[in-house]
Amino acid sequence: MADPVIYLDHQATTPCEPAVVEAMAPWWSEEFANPSSRSHRPGLLAAAAVEQARGQIAGALGVPANAVVFTSGATEANNLAIKGLAEAELLAGGSRRHLLCLSTEHRAVLDPLRYLSRHGFALTELPVPPSGLVDLEQFSQHLRADTLLVSVMAANNEIGVLQPISAIARLCRERGIRFHCDGAQAVGHIPLQPAALGIDLLSISGHKLYGPKGIGALVVGPGVQLAPQLHGGSQEQGLRAGSLPVPLIVGLAKALELAMADQAERAERLAALRDQLWQRLQALGGIHRNGAAAPRLAHNLNIWIEGVDGAALQRALRPSLALSSGSACSSGEPSHVLQALGLSRQQAAAALRFGLGRRTSGAEIEAAAELVSAAITELRQR
């Protein structure tokens, strides 16, 4: 029997916690009713479960319950936030047509923004320095009188750097600009209260915080008007048509509860393991960390390696390690995030993203360090 693969790709997805699976279990086949069917008791029970979960999520994030709009994940939440805000502006007869983001945003933000840029909106994709952190002075200079929306992710999905969200929000608020934040990699991993930070729209994904795939949410701030992107029903305050997946919603609430409970302890433990891994790999020489060392997600390490072919390195590690060279949505292309930091396509292809997780052990980190070191040494000798 082959040795088990060490999983270090937790920024692509996380395992669903057993307690989350247990919480979802009754709602698959025992209490299976549609929560929109409120003319009978099973439907009312399902509706109550949805509202209880909504309240739990809202409480964890410090927002009113009606601010939480359930979606199929962060990608849909991003689309609803970005395209929904733009269409609402058009419908209201507003004149703001400028959109701004960082060049290192996830494709689920870049693609809807670029879609709008082909339909009458102007888009600025602001470059970042090698740290990956926004230059606030440069950012401020690119805000315009007609800027409608700024979208900046809280934690980068590849290099893990944490943007100065409150400072960005303040600059937007001073100019009456709506601020959207993709929080898929941040919620459940770092303290993040959208209302306190000044975030108007926050996207969440269940499977990034040890919950189920197929569920997420958009947190909508007071006074924000959105046009629905899915039509066919009045669910979710008319913002998102479709029958609500009760088991997944219950699972998202439970996952967030568990994530908040061990957030601080988990971050401290994983940061120590990550730094241990970095020290081991750095000793090889020719190993470069991508993005600022801090502020950064505790469970993220992203490096590029001199003197190796990226494809050959991935092939060498695949039997024993589960990790990636970039976003799970990149279709095998060299990372646009790493290239935005100044890396060449070849350098970006020779990168590794280590995403540690709740169950990652010290023994696994030691084994991973040995495996990666051996693969790099062998490839450099060819």
C-alpha positions in Angstrom: 0.0 0.0 0.0 1.3 3.4 -0.9 2.2 5.9 1.8 -0.5 8.5 2.5 -0.2 11.8 0.7 0.6 14.7 3.0 -2.0 17.4 2.3 -0.7 20.9 2.3 -3.2 22.6 -0.1 -5.6 24.0 2.5 -6.0 27.3 0.6 -7.5 25.3 -2.3 -9.9 23.6 0.0 -10.2 22.2 3.5 -11.7 19.0 4.8 -15.2 19.2 6.1 -15.0 18.8 9.9 -16.8 15.7 11.3 -18.9 18.0 13.6 -20.0 19.9 10.5 -21.0 16.7 8.7 -22.9 15.6 11.9 -24.7 18.9 12.0 -25.8 18.6 8.4 -26.9 15.0 8.6 -30.6 15.4 9.6 -31.3 17.9 6.9 -30.4 15.6 4.0 -33.1 13.0 4.4 -34.9 13.3 7.7 -35.8 17.0 7.7 -35.6 17.5 3.9 -38.3 20.0 3.3 -38.0 23.2 1.2 -37.6 26.2 3.6 -39.8 28.2 1.2 -42.7 25.8 1.8 -44.1 27.5 4.8 -47.6 26.1 4.6 -46.6 23.0 6.5 -44.6 22.1 9.6 -41.6 20.4 7.8 -41.1 23.5 5.7 -41.3 25.8 8.7 -38.7 23.6 10.5 -36.4 24.0 7.5 -37.0 27.7 7.4 -36.2 28.0 11.1 -32.9 26.1 10.6 -31.9 28.5 7.9 -32.7 31.6 10.0 -30.9 30.1 13.0 -27.8 29.6 10.9 -28.1 33.0 9.4 -28.2 34.5 12.9 -25.2 32.5 14.0 -23.1 33.7 11.0 -24.3 37.2 11.5 -23.4 37.1 15.1 -19.9 35.8 14.4 -19.3 38.6 12.0 -20.9 41.4 14.0 -23.7 42.3 11.5 -27.5 42.1 11.5 -29.0 38.8 10.4 -30.6 40.4 7.3 -27.1 41.4 6.1 -26.3 37.7 5.3 -27.3 36.6 1.8 -26.6 32.9 1.1 -24.9 32.0 -2.2 -23.3 28.9 -3.7 -19.8 30.2 -2.6 -17.5 33.1 -2.8 -17.4 33.2 -6.6 -21.2 33.8 -6.8 -21.0 36.2 -3.9 -18.3 38.2 -5.8 -20.4 38.3 -8.9 -23.4 39.4 -7.0 -21.5 42.1 -5.3 -19.6 43.5 -8.3 -22.1 43.1 -11.1 -25.1 43.6 -8.8 -23.7 47.0 -7.6 -22.9 48.1 -11.2 -26.3 47.2 -12.5 -28.0 48.9 -9.6 -26.1 52.0 -10.4 -27.3 51.8 -14.0 -30.9 51.2 -13.0 -30.8 54.2 -10.6 -29.5 56.5 -13.3 -26.2 57.0 -11.5 -23.1 58.3 -13.2 -20.3 56.4 -11.5 -18.6 54.1 -14.0 -15.1 53.5 -12.5 -14.0 50.3 -10.8 -10.7 49.7 -9.0 -9.0 46.5 -7.8 -5.5 45.1 -7.3 -3.8 43.1 -10.1 -3.4 40.3 -7.6 -7.1 39.7 -7.0 -8.6 36.2 -7.5 -10.1 35.5 -10.9 -13.5 35.4 -9.3 -13.1 39.2 -8.8 -11.0 40.0 -11.9 -13.3 38.3 -14.4 -16.6 40.0 -13.4 -14.7 43.4 -13.2 -13.3 42.8 -16.7 -16.7 41.8 -17.9 -18.0 45.1 -16.8 -15.1 46.9 -18.4 -16.4 45.5 -21.8 -19.8 46.9 -21.1 -19.2 50.6 -20.5 -17.3 50.7 -17.2 -13.7 51.8 -16.7 -11.4 49.4 -14.8 -8.1 50.2 -13.0 -6.1 47.1 -12.0 -3.6 48.6 -9.7 -0.1 47.1 -9.7 1.5 46.0 -6.4 5.2 46.0 -5.3 7.0 42.7 -4.7 5.6 42.6 -1.1 2.1 42.2 -2.6 0.8 44.9 -0.3 -1.1 47.8 -1.7 0.6 51.2 -1.8 -2.0 53.3 -0.1 -0.7 56.6 -1.5 -0.8 55.2 -5.0 -4.2 53.7 -4.3 -5.6 57.0 -3.1 -4.3 58.7 -6.2 -6.3 56.4 -8.5 -9.6 57.0 -6.8 -11.8 59.2 -8.9 -14.9 61.3 -8.6 -16.8 58.6 -10.6 -15.3 55.6 -8.8 -18.3 53.3 -7.9 -16.5 50.3 -6.4 -13.2 49.2 -5.0 -12.6 45.4 -4.6 -9.6 44.3 -2.6 -9.3 40.8 -1.0 -8.5 40.6 2.7 -6.0 37.7 2.4 -4.5 36.7 -0.9 -5.3 33.2 -1.9 -1.8 32.5 -3.2 0.8 34.5 -1.2 -1.3 34.9 1.9 -0.5 38.6 2.5 -3.1 40.6 4.5 -4.1 43.9 3.0 -4.7 47.0 5.2 -8.5 46.7 4.9 -9.5 49.4 7.4 -7.3 52.0 5.7 -8.7 51.1 2.3 -12.2 51.2 3.7 -11.6 54.6 5.2 -10.3 56.1 1.9 -13.4 54.7 0.1 -15.8 55.9 2.8 -14.4 59.5 2.6 -15.3 59.6 -1.1 -18.6 57.7 -1.0 -17.1 54.7 -2.8 -18.5 51.2 -2.1 -15.8 48.7 -0.8 -16.1 45.0 -1.6 -13.8 42.6 0.0 -13.3 38.9 -1.0 -13.0 37.3 2.4 -12.9 33.7 1.3 -9.3 33.1 2.6 -9.7 35.3 5.7 -13.0 34.6 7.4 -12.5 32.0 10.1 -8.7 32.4 9.9 -8.2 36.0 11.1 -10.5 38.4 13.1 -12.7 40.1 10.5 -15.7 42.2 11.4 -17.0 43.9 8.2 -19.1 46.6 9.8 -16.3 47.6 12.2 -13.7 47.7 9.4 -16.0 49.6 7.0 -16.5 46.9 4.4 -19.7 47.4 2.4 -19.7 43.9 0.8 -17.9 40.8 2.1 -17.8 37.4 0.3 -17.5 34.2 2.2 -16.8 30.6 1.2 -17.7 27.5 3.3 -15.1 25.1 2.0 -12.2 27.4 2.8 -13.0 27.2 6.6 -13.6 23.5 7.0 -17.2 23.6 5.9 -19.0 22.1 2.9 -18.4 23.0 -0.8 -21.3 24.7 -2.6 -22.2 27.2 0.0 -21.1 30.8 0.8 -22.5 34.1 1.6 -22.4 37.8 0.7 -22.6 40.2 3.7 -24.3 43.3 2.5 -23.9 46.6 4.4 -26.7 49.0 5.2 -27.9 51.1 2.3 -26.1 49.1 -0.4 -28.3 48.5 -3.4 -27.7 45.4 -5.6 -29.4 44.0 -8.7 -30.0 40.2 -8.5 -27.9 38.1 -10.8 -30.0 35.0 -10.5 -33.7 35.4 -11.4 -36.6 33.0 -10.8 -37.7 33.5 -7.3 -37.9 35.9 -4.4 -35.5 34.0 -2.0 -32.8 35.9 -0.1 -34.7 39.2 0.0 -35.1 39.0 -3.7 -31.3 39.0 -4.3 -30.7 35.4 -5.1 -33.4 33.1 -6.6 -33.3 29.3 -6.0 -34.2 26.9 -3.3 -31.9 27.2 -0.3 -29.7 24.2 0.5 -30.5 23.8 4.2 -27.8 21.2 5.0 -25.1 23.3 3.5 -26.3 26.4 5.3 -26.4 24.6 8.6 -22.9 23.3 7.8 -21.5 26.7 7.0 -22.8 28.1 10.3 -21.3 25.2 12.3 -18.0 25.5 10.4 -17.7 29.2 11.2 -18.6 28.5 14.9 -15.7 26.0 15.1 -13.3 28.2 13.2 -13.9 31.2 15.5 -13.5 28.9 18.6 -9.9 27.8 17.7 -8.9 30.7 15.5 -6.2 32.2 17.7 -4.7 28.9 18.9 -4.7 27.5 15.3 -3.0 30.6 13.9 -0.3 30.5 16.6 0.4 26.8 16.1 0.4 26.9 12.3 2.6 30.0 12.2 5.2 28.1 14.2 5.1 25.1 11.8 5.2 27.4 8.7 8.2 29.2 10.0 9.9 25.9 10.8 9.2 24.8 7.2 10.6 28.1 5.8 13.8 27.8 7.8 14.4 24.2 6.6 13.8 25.1 2.9 15.7 28.4 3.1 18.8 26.5 4.1 19.0 25.0 0.6 19.8 28.4 -0.9 18.2 29.9 -3.9 14.7 29.8 -2.1 12.7 33.0 -2.2 9.6 33.8 -0.2 6.8 35.4 -2.4 5.2 38.4 -0.8 5.7 40.1 2.5 6.7 38.0 5.5 4.1 39.9 7.5 1.3 40.6 7.7 0.4 37.2 6.3 -1.9 34.3 7.0 -0.4 32.0 9.6 -0.9 28.9 7.5 0.6 30.2 4.2 4.0 29.9 2.7 4.7 30.6 -0.9 8.2 30.3 -2.4 9.9 30.2 -5.8 13.0 28.0 -6.3 16.0 28.8 -8.4 17.5 26.2 -10.7 14.6 23.8 -11.1 11.9 23.3 -13.7 8.5 23.8 -12.2 6.7 21.0 -14.0 9.5 18.5 -13.1 9.3 19.6 -9.5 5.5 19.1 -9.4 5.9 15.6 -10.9 8.5 14.7 -8.4 6.4 15.8 -5.4 3.0 14.5 -6.6 3.2 11.0 -5.3 3.8 12.1 -1.7 2.7 15.8 -1.3 -0.5 17.6 -2.2 0.4 21.2 -2.8 0.2 23.6 -5.7 2.1 26.3 -7.6 -0.9 28.7 -7.6 -4.6 29.1 -7.4 -6.8 26.0 -8.0 -8.6 28.1 -10.6 -5.5 28.9 -12.7 -5.9 25.9 -15.2 -2.2 25.1 -15.0 -1.1 28.5 -16.1 1.8 30.2 -14.3 0.3 32.4 -11.5 -0.8 35.9 -12.5 -0.3 36.8 -8.8 3.3 35.9 -8.8 3.9 37.6 -12.2 2.3 40.7 -10.8 5.0 40.7 -8.1 7.6 40.8 -10.8 8.4 37.1 -11.3 8.9 35.8 -14.8 6.6 33.0 -16.2 9.4 30.5 -15.6 10.0 31.7 -12.0 6.3 31.6 -11.3 6.1 28.1 -12.7 8.9 27.1 -10.2 6.8 28.2 -7.2 5.2 26.2 -4.4 2.3 27.2 -2.2 2.1 25.5 1.1 -1.3 25.7 2.8 -1.2 24.3 6.3 -4.3 23.2 8.0 -6.0 22.4 11.3 -4.7 18.8 11.3 -1.2 19.5 10.0 1.3 18.0 12.4 4.9 18.8 13.1 5.9 15.3 11.8 4.2 16.1 8.5 6.0 19.4 8.2 9.3 17.6 8.8 8.5 15.0 6.2 7.4 17.6 3.7 10.6 19.6 4.2 12.6 16.4 3.6 10.7 15.5 0.5 10.9 19.0 -1.1 14.6 19.3 -0.2 15.4 16.0 -1.8 13.4 16.8 -4.9 15.1 20.2 -5.3 18.6 18.8 -4.7 18.0 16.0 -7.3 16.6 18.4 -9.9 19.5 20.8 -9.5 22.0 18.0 -10.1 20.5 17.0 -13.4 
